Amino acid sequence: MTPRERLADTRLYLVCDARPRAFLDAALRGGSDLIQLRDKSLSDDELVAAAKTFRAAADAHGALFILNDRPDLVEACDADGVHVGQDDGTPAQAREAVGPDRIVGRSTHAPAQADAADADRDVDYMAVGPVHATPTKPGRPAAGLKYVKYAASTVSKPWFAIGGLDRHTLPAAVEAGAKRAVVVRAITDAADPEQAAGELRALMEGPVGSAKP
């Protein structure tokens, strides 16, 4: 089964900086099934080194491993794919770098961007948000639950709600139609990452499906 095929069953997407194996194992045991390495502070060699831990943890738990914004390093990091933002390279450029079988994800912040990503043959999934303003993306205004509802009724590809989501705010996003979510601080700041991941996963235990209702 290719990474793209496995993407259909993912639900809880953890984005974090370089982390110890024990942390990643805990988050994956709890229910994260897709992990992204996003660490702008690392050199290329340090990023490749950190990726080894992510790859090993993902393999041990049957999860997918995505690299943030570095299509050129996906091969060296042995990642399942790459995620590119609106200010990064184009999905076509990312696809050319990673090949036909790896995953290309795209950030979207408004309906027009979602429509473009949904129609783009090089995009496998998209992030929809930020639902709430978040310090991980300073200066980015919240897209709100209205955008989540738009995605739920319009987008045909797998998509993840993102932005300020935790056990308090995720239920409203789920009610608005989100079946998948990206989280950062809800797990990275938790005293017990496994428990935090489990709580978040439980909030999305309805049927997974990317198609329009």
Rosetta silent file (secondary structure, phi, psi, omega in degrees, C-alpha in Angstrom):
SEQUENCE: MTPRERLADTRLYLVCDARPRAFLDAALRGGSDLIQLRDKSLSDDELVAAAKTFRAAADAHGALFILNDRPDLVEACDADGVHVGQDDGTPAQAREAVGPDRIVGRSTHAPAQADAADADRDVDYMAVGPVHATPTKPGRPAAGLKYVKYAASTVSKPWFAIGGLDRHTLPAAVEAGAKRAVVVRAITDAADPEQAAGELRALMEGPVGSAKP
SCORE:     score description
SCORE:     0.000 S_00000001
   1 L     0.000  131.488 -178.176    0.000    0.000    0.000 S_00000001
   2 L   -78.216  160.166  175.215    1.418    3.382   -0.980 S_00000001
   3 H   -54.123  -38.235 -179.858    1.641    6.329    1.433 S_00000001
   4 H   -63.192  -41.183  178.997   -1.124    8.022   -0.562 S_00000001
   5 H   -66.824  -37.314  179.647   -3.410    5.031   -0.104 S_00000001
   6 H   -70.149  -24.240 -178.311   -2.660    4.915    3.616 S_00000001
   7 H   -58.455  -32.443 -176.298   -3.484    8.599    3.921 S_00000001
   8 L   -59.303  -26.850 -176.247   -7.187    7.870    3.589 S_00000001
   9 L   -97.246    0.096 -178.533   -7.289    6.241    7.042 S_00000001
  10 L   -75.797  157.086 -175.103   -5.368    8.918    8.946 S_00000001
  11 L  -141.835  -46.351 -175.843   -7.084   11.040   11.525 S_00000001
  12 E  -116.552  116.639 -170.046   -4.763   12.727   14.039 S_00000001
  13 E  -112.182  114.963  179.730   -1.786   14.605   12.593 S_00000001
  14 E  -100.289  125.885  173.923    0.975   15.752   14.945 S_00000001
  15 E  -110.509  128.309 -179.690    3.352   18.519   13.831 S_00000001
  16 E  -156.562  167.558  175.725    6.399   19.097   16.008 S_00000001
  17 L   -79.228 -178.809  179.187   10.048   20.007   16.161 S_00000001
  18 L   -56.584  129.469 -174.163   12.830   17.459   16.624 S_00000001
  19 L  -137.467  156.123  176.447   11.812   15.275   19.569 S_00000001
  20 L   -66.488  156.042 -179.966   13.104   12.243   21.462 S_00000001
  21 H   -58.278  -38.217 -177.657   11.881    8.821   20.451 S_00000001
  22 H   -61.024  -39.424  178.236   10.057    8.370   23.756 S_00000001
  23 H   -64.991  -47.870 -178.843    7.866   11.409   23.065 S_00000001
  24 H   -61.914  -41.846  177.910    7.035   10.273   19.543 S_00000001
  25 H   -59.613  -42.421 -179.102    6.235    6.750   20.733 S_00000001
  26 H   -63.851  -46.348 -179.523    3.868    8.128   23.349 S_00000001
  27 H   -63.746  -38.236 -179.872    2.033   10.363   20.884 S_00000001
  28 H   -72.790  -38.911  175.223    1.745    7.530   18.371 S_00000001
  29 H   -60.719  -37.235 -177.169    0.526    5.042   20.959 S_00000001
  30 H   -69.923  -24.159  178.129   -2.121    7.533   21.952 S_00000001
  31 L   140.869   -2.909  173.368   -3.560    7.772   18.470 S_00000001
  32 L   -67.343  133.296  179.604   -1.491   10.058   16.243 S_00000001
  33 L  -123.790    8.013  174.418   -1.178    8.316   12.912 S_00000001
  34 E  -148.910  127.088 -179.614    0.691   10.961   10.941 S_00000001
  35 E  -124.825  139.946  179.351    3.695   12.905   12.244 S_00000001
  36 E  -120.679  131.912  173.509    5.432   15.867   10.666 S_00000001
  37 E   -90.546  114.281  178.720    8.929   17.094   11.426 S_00000001
  38 L  -130.259  101.749 -177.376    8.899   20.882   11.332 S_00000001
  39 L  -145.123   95.543 -176.382   12.031   22.441   12.776 S_00000001
  40 L   -72.465  -10.875 -176.340   13.313   25.626   11.142 S_00000001
  41 L   -83.600  -11.341 -173.088   16.212   25.843   13.598 S_00000001
  42 L   -91.943  146.657  170.564   18.046   22.814   12.202 S_00000001
  43 L   -73.815  170.442  179.656   20.672   22.673    9.502 S_00000001
  44 H   -58.343  -45.654 -179.431   20.147   20.246    6.641 S_00000001
  45 H   -64.208  -38.745  178.888   22.382   17.639    8.253 S_00000001
  46 H   -67.983  -36.515  178.554   20.639   18.065   11.607 S_00000001
  47 H   -64.999  -44.010  177.912   17.244   17.721    9.948 S_00000001
  48 H   -62.394  -39.902  178.815   18.268   14.489    8.265 S_00000001
  49 H   -65.585  -43.778  179.521   19.602   13.194   11.577 S_00000001
  50 H   -64.631  -33.129 -177.891   16.400   14.116   13.424 S_00000001
  51 H   -63.499  -27.344 -179.539   14.330   12.468   10.705 S_00000001
  52 H   -60.662  -38.790  178.723   15.815    9.078   11.539 S_00000001
  53 H   -68.004  -41.851  178.320   14.007    9.119   14.880 S_00000001
  54 H   -63.652  -42.981 -179.417   10.725   10.141   13.264 S_00000001
  55 H   -62.763  -45.025 -178.461   11.059    7.448   10.601 S_00000001
  56 H   -64.896  -41.811  179.980   11.797    4.734   13.140 S_00000001
  57 H   -66.579  -43.361  179.153    8.903    5.768   15.378 S_00000001
  58 H   -61.142  -43.878  179.818    6.473    5.969   12.477 S_00000001
  59 H   -63.020  -39.563 -177.782    7.490    2.526   11.251 S_00000001
  60 H   -65.632  -26.421 -175.303    7.116    1.035   14.723 S_00000001
  61 H  -114.508    7.909  178.687    3.541    2.284   14.999 S_00000001
  62 L    68.283   29.942 -178.124    2.384    2.005   11.400 S_00000001
  63 L  -103.007  168.635  176.178    2.182    5.769   10.988 S_00000001
  64 E   -97.714  149.015 -178.738    3.122    8.115    8.154 S_00000001
  65 E  -123.228  121.102 -178.495    6.032   10.543    8.375 S_00000001
  66 E  -115.819  142.734  175.893    5.925   13.924    6.593 S_00000001
  67 E  -103.205  138.813 -179.503    8.668   16.513    6.263 S_00000001
  68 E   -85.581  124.551  162.786    7.779   20.195    6.373 S_00000001
  69 L    57.950   24.290  177.621    8.692   22.469    3.487 S_00000001
  70 L  -137.875   69.852  178.187   11.788   20.600    2.257 S_00000001
  71 H   -55.934  -30.530 -177.719   10.963   18.540   -0.820 S_00000001
  72 H   -68.962  -18.056 -178.390   14.676   18.454   -1.577 S_00000001
  73 H  -108.408    1.197 -177.515   15.361   16.518    1.635 S_00000001
  74 H   -58.742  -44.214 -179.698   12.476   14.059    1.537 S_00000001
  75 H   -63.992  -46.764 -178.922   14.604   11.334   -0.013 S_00000001
  76 H   -64.260  -31.272 -179.463   17.486   11.849    2.417 S_00000001
  77 H   -88.452   -5.617 -177.842   15.032   11.837    5.340 S_00000001
  78 L    54.412   39.752  179.679   13.196    8.774    4.010 S_00000001
  79 L   -83.402  158.308  177.929    9.919   10.614    4.572 S_00000001
  80 L   -80.098  -10.641  179.886    6.585    9.511    3.165 S_00000001
  81 E   171.607 -168.176 -175.363    6.025   12.984    1.747 S_00000001
  82 E  -139.844  151.196  174.993    6.234   16.722    2.217 S_00000001
  83 E  -115.862  129.653 -179.960    3.959   19.549    3.304 S_00000001
  84 E  -122.810  138.166  178.615    4.187   22.925    1.570 S_00000001
  85 L   -87.965  177.418  179.687    2.558   26.194    2.598 S_00000001
  86 L   -65.859  -25.205 -179.633    1.148   28.928    0.418 S_00000001
  87 L   -97.238    2.763  178.264    4.424   30.833    0.700 S_00000001
  88 L   -94.003 -165.624  176.358    6.581   27.799   -0.062 S_00000001
  89 L   -65.670  168.348 -179.022    7.200   26.174   -3.433 S_00000001
  90 L   -76.995  157.946  174.589    4.310   25.032   -5.585 S_00000001
  91 H   -56.918  -35.277  179.127    2.816   21.555   -5.323 S_00000001
  92 H   -63.741  -40.440  177.517    4.131   20.850   -8.826 S_00000001
  93 H   -66.137  -41.078  178.283    7.661   21.661   -7.703 S_00000001
  94 H   -63.689  -43.662 -179.945    7.225   19.485   -4.629 S_00000001
  95 H   -61.501  -41.039  179.445    5.864   16.629   -6.732 S_00000001
  96 H   -61.563  -35.447 -178.191    8.794   16.836   -9.110 S_00000001
  97 H   -76.895  -38.243 -172.169   11.164   16.534   -6.166 S_00000001
  98 H   -97.096  -13.895  178.665    9.456   13.716   -4.268 S_00000001
  99 L    91.188  177.869 -171.520    8.154   11.590   -7.135 S_00000001
 100 L   -77.365  -21.591 -171.995    4.763   10.085   -7.947 S_00000001
 101 L   -98.747  -16.396  179.251    4.236    7.822   -4.940 S_00000001
 102 L   -84.290  165.866 -175.229    4.989   10.103   -2.016 S_00000001
 103 E   -88.009  139.766  169.988    2.502   12.465   -0.388 S_00000001
 104 E  -122.574  119.705  177.452    2.280   16.192   -1.076 S_00000001
 105 E  -106.472  157.322 -175.858    0.245   18.242    1.376 S_00000001
 106 E  -138.442  133.238  173.105   -0.814   21.873    1.002 S_00000001
 107 E   -77.860  140.263  173.981   -1.811   24.567    3.490 S_00000001
 108 E  -136.273  146.901 -174.922   -4.989   26.476    2.671 S_00000001
 109 L  -128.948   -0.595 -177.236   -6.503   29.474    4.416 S_00000001
 110 L  -158.079  159.583 -177.789   -9.539   30.419    2.328 S_00000001
 111 H   -52.775  -41.409 -178.602  -12.116   28.806    0.029 S_00000001
 112 H   -62.729  -37.268  178.111  -10.309   29.798   -3.166 S_00000001
 113 H   -69.856  -37.789  176.820   -7.133   28.099   -1.934 S_00000001
 114 H   -63.805  -43.479  179.337   -9.084   24.985   -0.967 S_00000001
 115 H   -61.220  -42.211 -179.192  -10.689   24.865   -4.399 S_00000001
 116 H   -65.099  -43.315  179.823   -7.290   25.212   -6.067 S_00000001
 117 H   -66.958  -37.586 -179.208   -5.741   22.472   -3.933 S_00000001
 118 H   -65.525  -32.092 -178.605   -8.700   20.173   -4.472 S_00000001
 119 H   -88.900   -9.562 -175.120   -8.331   20.546   -8.239 S_00000001
 120 L   -83.831  117.246 -177.167   -4.531   20.223   -8.215 S_00000001
 121 L   -64.962  -18.760 -179.473   -3.450   16.734   -9.260 S_00000001
 122 L   -86.598   -8.159 -178.836   -0.178   17.171   -7.353 S_00000001
 123 L   -98.621  128.265  179.408   -1.908   17.732   -3.980 S_00000001
 124 L   -97.823  -32.320  177.477   -2.867   14.667   -1.937 S_00000001
 125 E  -151.236  166.066  176.098   -4.298   16.376    1.143 S_00000001
 126 E  -137.024  154.570  171.254   -4.765   19.848    2.519 S_00000001
 127 E   -99.940  136.719 -174.676   -4.748   21.614    5.856 S_00000001
 128 E  -117.502  112.420 -179.525   -7.728   23.893    6.433 S_00000001
 129 L   159.391 -158.978    4.760   -7.295   26.846    8.772 S_00000001
 130 L   -74.606  135.371  177.998   -6.157   28.185   11.054 S_00000001
 131 L   -62.261  -41.806  174.943   -9.461   27.576   12.755 S_00000001
 132 L  -128.076  153.208  176.150   -8.208   29.737   15.625 S_00000001
 133 L   -60.404  142.535 -176.773   -5.256   32.115   15.765 S_00000001
 134 L  -142.532  142.475  179.272   -2.150   30.288   16.971 S_00000001
 135 L   -67.410  -13.730  177.227    1.349   31.327   18.011 S_00000001
 136 L   -73.838  -15.790  175.467    2.810   28.659   15.738 S_00000001
 137 L  -133.180   71.377 -176.356    1.727   30.881   12.820 S_00000001
 138 L   -60.751  137.165  178.815    2.125   34.448   14.096 S_00000001
 139 L    86.905   -9.355  179.552    0.273   37.065   12.084 S_00000001
 140 L   -86.812  114.267 -178.840   -1.984   34.546   10.381 S_00000001
 141 L   -68.478  151.680  179.377   -5.628   35.533   11.028 S_00000001
 142 L   -67.715  137.137  176.057   -8.082   32.854   12.011 S_00000001
 143 L   -85.340  -24.109  174.578  -10.134   31.408    9.178 S_00000001
 144 H    81.420  173.784 -178.415  -12.777   30.258   11.644 S_00000001
 145 H   -70.229  -21.924  177.861  -15.309   27.470   11.713 S_00000001
 146 H   -60.690  -37.603  179.028  -17.012   28.863    8.621 S_00000001
 147 H   -70.493  -36.442  175.012  -14.044   27.705    6.576 S_00000001
 148 H   -60.280  -44.588  179.114  -14.213   24.256    8.170 S_00000001
 149 H   -62.803  -37.585  177.988  -17.863   24.027    7.155 S_00000001
 150 H   -61.933  -47.784  179.939  -16.922   25.079    3.626 S_00000001
 151 H   -60.955  -41.900 -178.101  -14.316   22.345    3.379 S_00000001
 152 H   -61.811  -30.969 -176.809  -16.708   19.762    4.783 S_00000001
 153 H   -97.344   -7.648 -170.778  -19.276   20.513    2.097 S_00000001
 154 H  -125.976  -41.985 -171.261  -16.907   21.094   -0.821 S_00000001
 155 L   -76.755  134.495 -179.239  -13.508   19.394   -0.609 S_00000001
 156 L   -99.039  -21.262  179.549  -13.220   15.880   -2.018 S_00000001
 157 L   -84.931  163.229  172.834   -9.627   15.115   -0.957 S_00000001
 158 L   -57.099  136.441  177.858   -8.548   14.240    2.587 S_00000001
 159 E  -142.903  152.147 -176.709   -8.282   17.432    4.637 S_00000001
 160 E  -123.047  127.645  170.120   -7.298   18.300    8.185 S_00000001
 161 E   -68.497  144.298 -176.735   -8.597   21.145   10.303 S_00000001
 162 E  -147.143  149.883  171.982   -5.665   23.038   11.821 S_00000001
 163 L   111.362  100.168  175.505   -4.988   25.945   14.136 S_00000001
 164 L    66.872   27.892 -177.771   -5.449   26.236   17.876 S_00000001
 165 L   -93.491  131.120  176.448   -7.135   22.864   18.193 S_00000001
 166 L  -149.030 -170.706 -175.360   -7.125   21.051   21.520 S_00000001
 167 L   -66.288  -17.557  178.735   -9.558   19.021   23.589 S_00000001
 168 L   -88.489  -35.500 -174.460  -11.568   22.184   24.298 S_00000001
 169 L   -99.538  -19.883 -177.849  -11.764   23.588   20.765 S_00000001
 170 H   -64.063  -38.677 -178.691  -11.724   20.425   18.646 S_00000001
 171 H   -54.553  -38.512  179.924  -15.349   19.414   19.366 S_00000001
 172 H   -67.588  -35.867  177.440  -16.676   22.527   17.610 S_00000001
 173 H   -67.595  -39.053  177.071  -14.497   21.802   14.584 S_00000001
 174 H   -64.370  -42.115  178.581  -15.772   18.227   14.515 S_00000001
 175 H   -62.997  -31.070  179.168  -19.333   19.492   14.741 S_00000001
 176 L   -78.960   -8.313  174.676  -18.567   21.780   11.789 S_00000001
 177 L   124.278   -1.586 -179.819  -17.534   18.767    9.750 S_00000001
 178 L   -73.262  131.945  176.360  -13.875   18.060   10.471 S_00000001
 179 L  -112.660   -8.592  178.727  -13.009   14.357   10.550 S_00000001
 180 L  -138.031  153.028 -178.970   -9.244   14.901   10.765 S_00000001
 181 E  -147.054  146.363  171.219   -7.146   17.401   12.672 S_00000001
 182 E  -101.676  133.434  176.670   -3.611   18.728   12.904 S_00000001
 183 E  -131.815  154.088  174.767   -2.351   19.567   16.382 S_00000001
 184 L  -125.221  -81.296 -172.545    0.868   20.935   17.795 S_00000001
 185 H   -64.868  -26.696 -179.287    0.751   22.289   21.351 S_00000001
 186 H   -59.667  -24.261  176.911   -2.176   20.082   22.395 S_00000001
 187 H  -109.953  -42.448 -175.723    0.304   17.199   22.421 S_00000001
 188 H   -66.939  -29.401  179.805    3.754   18.822   22.613 S_00000001
 189 L   -93.261   -1.200 -175.718    2.825   20.822   25.730 S_00000001
 190 L   -76.612  142.516  175.256    0.974   17.973   27.413 S_00000001
 191 L   -65.353  -31.659  179.582    2.317   16.392   30.583 S_00000001
 192 L  -128.887   92.338 -177.137    1.214   13.041   29.169 S_00000001
 193 H   -58.781  -35.093 -179.829    1.446   13.040   25.336 S_00000001
 194 H   -65.765  -45.679  178.717   -0.104    9.600   25.052 S_00000001
 195 H   -64.226  -41.799 -179.603   -3.149   10.567   27.062 S_00000001
 196 H   -61.765  -44.053  178.813   -3.485   13.861   25.192 S_00000001
 197 H   -64.091  -39.872  179.314   -3.360   12.112   21.839 S_00000001
 198 H   -63.191  -40.532  178.869   -5.888    9.559   23.008 S_00000001
 199 H   -64.559  -42.208  179.755   -8.323   12.240   24.136 S_00000001
 200 H   -66.541  -43.548  179.142   -8.047   14.053   20.821 S_00000001
 201 H   -59.619  -41.854 -178.129   -8.441   10.865   18.843 S_00000001
 202 H   -62.665  -28.720  179.637  -11.553    9.945   20.781 S_00000001
 203 L   -71.671  -13.789 -178.155  -13.160   13.231   19.785 S_00000001
 204 L  -118.901   30.675 -173.497  -12.915   12.181   16.134 S_00000001
 205 L   -81.627   10.646  173.024  -14.051    8.602   16.405 S_00000001
 206 L   -73.748  176.760 -179.045  -16.866    9.007   13.889 S_00000001
 207 L   -60.599  137.005  176.283  -16.508    7.496   10.414 S_00000001
 208 L   -87.972  137.459  174.957  -13.548    8.803    8.428 S_00000001
 209 L  -169.502  138.140 -177.872  -14.235    9.935    4.886 S_00000001
 210 L   -96.386  -13.145 -173.755  -12.879   12.627    2.618 S_00000001
 211 L   -75.369  158.561  176.162  -15.739   12.742    0.156 S_00000001
 212 L   -61.961  147.022  178.054  -18.446   15.373    0.121 S_00000001
 213 L   -68.418    0.000    0.000  -21.522   14.435    2.117 S_00000001
